[in-house]
Amino acid sequence: MSLAALTVPTYDDARVVVPAPAPGAGNWAGAASAVLVDGTFWLTYRVRRPLDEGRGVSVVVARSDDGERFTPVAEVHRDAFGCESFERPVLVPVPGVGWRLYLSCATPGSKHWWVDSLTAATPEELPGGERVLVLPGDDTVAVKDPVVTHGADGWEMLLCCHPLTDTGHEDRMTSRLLRSPDGLSWTDHGEVLAGRPGEWDARGARATAVLPDVDGRPRTILYDGRPDAASNWFETTGVATWDGARYVAVDGPPISSPHSDGAWRYASAVPLPDGRVRFYVEAARPDGAHDLVTVVR
């Protein structure tokens, strides 16, 4: 299988959905996830500022009728969680309950991350929703940036994990598969995606989106990768397919932005009723800031 045979997001025809909070490097809007429910697009994303201004300062939940023009309906600030920064949030409907927002939280003064959650009847009520610690991580591993899906067989998560046992190399990343009966209590089923020595993803691989099923095609995901530690925060996007035991990268160069640091990361995929897919991606722009953009393929 080649990249040309797959429906993937590229910078062509990308439209800005949420601009960076200010010009210049370190100002990012992105790390988003999105769902389409009863004709309404629901989007959540992280707002980040440079290191000297606070990193990931808040998570926003927004809605849209067309997938491009969004109105914020709720915002969660990092101070409410006692964390140093937020990274990728995930918003999912919970049958019979309402909505759940998963939050990637950085432990102050460390390289450690954990995953927390808020559950409420409506997206607007999420900031005051029921809070549950979902995945605490530990002294050996930081956990963040989940991809969460659920269906008749229960809940599934692809979780980004950073090893903390080798000082100075905490940026390395792999993805693990977890399953759950309720989206709160999870069982780890092992590593399913990792970087490849000598390739563009040598430093690590983070699953970002599960693509819609296509008859006759193995289950397919998008993932972020980087070749070295210097490329941290500037990941580009690749494709991997399920071989029955783990995800295997599809050969070919990664997808990137043509601007500044080249970042094209944290892709989210929303199947549309007409068979196309609307993608949301964090993309580098010429001044070094990152916008949240959308592409339909």
C-alpha positions in Angstrom: 0.0 0.0 0.0 1.2 3.5 -0.8 0.3 6.9 0.6 -1.1 7.8 -2.8 -3.8 5.2 -2.3 -5.0 6.6 1.0 -7.2 9.5 2.0 -4.8 11.6 4.0 -4.6 15.3 4.9 -2.1 17.6 3.1 -1.5 21.3 3.2 -3.3 21.9 -0.1 -6.5 23.8 0.4 -6.1 23.9 4.1 -8.4 26.5 5.8 -7.6 28.1 9.2 -10.1 27.2 11.8 -8.4 28.6 14.9 -5.4 31.0 14.4 -2.5 30.9 16.8 -3.0 33.1 19.8 -0.2 35.5 18.7 2.5 35.7 16.0 5.8 33.9 16.3 7.3 30.6 17.4 5.8 28.9 20.4 2.3 30.4 19.8 0.1 27.4 18.9 -3.5 26.6 18.5 -4.0 22.9 17.8 -3.5 19.4 19.3 -7.2 19.1 18.5 -9.8 16.3 18.4 -13.2 16.5 16.8 -16.5 14.6 16.4 -19.7 15.0 14.3 -22.9 14.3 16.2 -26.4 14.8 14.8 -25.1 17.3 12.2 -23.0 19.4 14.6 -19.2 19.4 14.7 -17.7 19.5 18.2 -14.0 20.4 18.5 -11.6 20.7 21.4 -8.1 22.1 21.2 -5.2 23.4 23.2 -4.1 27.0 23.3 -0.3 27.3 23.9 2.0 30.3 24.4 5.9 30.4 24.4 7.7 28.8 27.4 8.2 32.2 29.1 4.4 32.9 28.9 3.1 29.6 30.2 3.0 26.8 27.5 -0.4 25.1 27.2 -2.6 27.5 29.1 -6.1 26.3 28.3 -8.4 23.8 26.5 -11.3 25.1 24.5 -14.5 23.3 23.5 -16.3 24.7 20.4 -19.2 23.9 18.1 -19.9 24.4 14.4 -22.6 23.7 11.8 -20.2 23.6 8.9 -17.0 22.3 10.4 -15.1 25.5 9.7 -16.7 28.4 11.7 -16.6 27.5 15.4 -18.1 29.1 18.4 -16.4 28.4 21.8 -18.9 27.0 24.4 -16.5 26.1 27.2 -12.9 26.6 28.4 -10.8 24.8 31.0 -7.8 26.5 32.5 -4.7 24.6 33.6 -4.8 26.2 37.1 -8.0 24.2 37.8 -5.9 21.0 37.5 -2.7 22.2 39.1 -0.7 21.3 36.0 2.1 23.2 34.3 0.7 22.7 30.8 -2.1 21.1 28.8 -1.4 19.1 25.6 -3.9 17.2 23.5 -7.5 17.0 24.8 -10.1 14.5 23.5 -13.9 15.1 23.5 -16.3 12.2 23.2 -20.0 11.6 23.6 -20.8 9.1 26.3 -24.0 7.1 25.7 -26.6 7.6 28.4 -24.4 10.1 30.2 -23.5 13.1 28.1 -19.9 14.2 27.2 -16.4 13.5 28.4 -13.3 15.6 28.0 -9.9 13.9 28.4 -7.1 16.2 29.4 -3.3 15.7 29.0 -1.7 17.3 32.1 1.9 18.1 32.8 3.2 17.7 36.4 4.9 20.9 37.4 8.7 20.9 37.5 9.0 17.5 35.8 8.8 15.6 32.5 5.8 13.6 33.8 2.3 13.8 32.3 -1.0 12.2 33.3 -4.5 11.9 31.8 -7.5 13.3 33.6 -11.1 13.6 32.6 -14.3 15.7 33.1 -17.8 14.3 32.4 -21.0 16.3 32.2 -24.4 16.2 30.6 -23.5 18.9 28.0 -20.3 20.2 26.5 -21.1 23.6 28.0 -21.0 22.1 31.5 -17.7 20.3 31.2 -15.6 22.8 33.1 -17.6 21.9 36.2 -18.1 18.3 35.4 -17.2 15.2 37.4 -13.5 14.8 37.5 -11.8 11.4 37.4 -8.0 10.6 37.2 -7.9 8.2 34.2 -4.2 7.3 33.8 -1.7 8.6 36.4 1.5 7.4 34.7 4.4 6.8 37.2 8.1 7.5 37.8 9.1 5.6 34.7 6.6 6.8 32.1 4.7 9.9 31.1 1.3 9.4 29.5 -0.5 11.9 27.3 -2.3 12.7 23.9 -4.8 9.8 23.9 -6.9 8.8 20.8 -10.2 7.5 22.2 -12.9 5.6 20.3 -15.8 3.5 21.4 -18.4 1.2 19.9 -20.3 -2.0 20.5 -17.2 -3.8 21.8 -16.4 -1.1 24.3 -13.8 1.6 24.5 -10.3 1.7 22.9 -7.4 4.1 23.4 -4.1 4.7 21.6 -1.9 6.3 24.2 1.4 8.2 23.7 4.0 7.1 26.3 7.3 8.9 27.1 10.0 6.9 29.0 11.4 8.9 32.0 14.2 6.5 33.0 16.9 8.1 30.8 17.5 11.8 31.7 17.6 14.0 28.7 15.8 11.6 26.4 12.2 12.0 27.7 11.0 13.2 24.4 11.1 9.7 22.9 7.6 8.3 22.4 5.7 5.1 21.6 2.0 4.3 21.3 0.2 1.6 23.4 -3.2 0.0 23.0 -5.6 0.1 25.9 -9.2 -1.1 26.3 -12.0 -0.2 28.7 -15.6 -1.1 29.5 -16.5 2.5 30.5 -13.8 4.9 29.3 -12.5 5.4 32.8 -10.9 2.1 33.9 -8.3 1.0 31.3 -6.3 -2.2 30.7 -3.0 -2.0 28.8 -2.6 -4.4 25.9 1.0 -3.4 25.1 3.0 -1.3 22.6 1.5 -1.2 19.1 3.5 1.6 17.4 7.1 2.7 17.6 9.7 4.7 15.6 12.0 3.0 13.1 15.8 3.4 13.3 17.2 5.5 10.5 13.8 6.7 9.3 12.0 10.0 9.6 10.2 8.7 12.7 13.3 7.3 14.4 12.8 9.3 17.7 9.3 8.2 18.2 5.7 7.6 16.9 2.5 9.0 18.4 -0.9 7.8 17.1 -3.2 10.7 16.3 -6.3 9.5 14.4 -8.1 6.3 13.4 -9.2 6.5 9.8 -12.6 5.4 8.7 -12.9 1.7 7.8 -12.7 0.8 4.1 -13.7 -2.7 2.9 -10.7 -4.7 2.2 -8.2 -2.4 3.8 -6.4 -3.1 7.1 -7.3 -0.8 9.9 -5.3 2.4 9.3 -4.2 5.3 11.5 -2.3 8.6 11.2 0.6 9.2 13.5 3.2 11.9 14.4 6.9 11.2 14.2 10.2 12.9 14.3 13.8 12.0 13.4 15.6 13.4 16.4 15.3 15.3 19.7 15.8 18.7 18.0 12.5 18.1 16.1 10.5 17.9 19.3 7.3 20.0 18.8 7.7 20.0 15.0 6.4 16.5 14.2 5.1 15.5 10.8 2.5 13.0 9.9 2.7 9.4 8.6 0.3 6.5 8.0 0.4 3.0 9.6 -1.8 -0.1 9.1 -2.7 -2.9 11.5 -1.1 -6.3 10.8 -3.0 -8.2 13.5 -0.5 -7.5 16.3 0.7 -3.9 15.8 0.7 -0.9 13.5 3.2 -0.9 10.6 4.3 2.3 8.9 3.4 2.8 5.3 6.5 3.6 3.2 6.9 7.1 2.0 8.0 10.5 3.2 5.9 12.2 5.9 3.3 14.8 5.3 4.4 18.3 6.4 3.7 22.0 6.3 5.7 23.9 3.7 6.3 26.7 6.2 8.8 27.5 8.9 9.4 24.4 11.2 7.3 22.2 8.9 5.0 20.9 11.7 2.0 19.0 10.5 0.8 17.2 13.6 -2.0 16.0 15.8 -4.3 15.1 13.0 -7.9 14.3 13.8 -10.3 12.6 11.3 -14.1 13.1 11.1 -16.0 10.9 8.6 -18.6 12.9 6.7 -22.0 11.6 5.5 -20.9 11.9 1.8 -18.0 9.5 2.3 -15.3 12.1 2.5 -13.3 12.9 5.7 -12.8 16.3 7.3 -9.3 16.5 9.0 -8.2 18.9 11.6 -4.4 19.4 11.9 -2.0 21.7 13.8 0.1 23.3 11.0 3.2 25.5 11.0 2.8 28.9 9.3 5.5 31.2 7.9 6.1 33.2 11.1 6.7 30.0 13.2 3.3 30.0 14.9 1.0 27.0 14.5 -2.6 27.4 13.4 -5.4 24.8 13.7 -6.5 24.1 10.1 -9.0 21.9 8.4 -8.9 19.9 5.1 -11.6 17.8 3.4 -10.5 14.8 1.4 
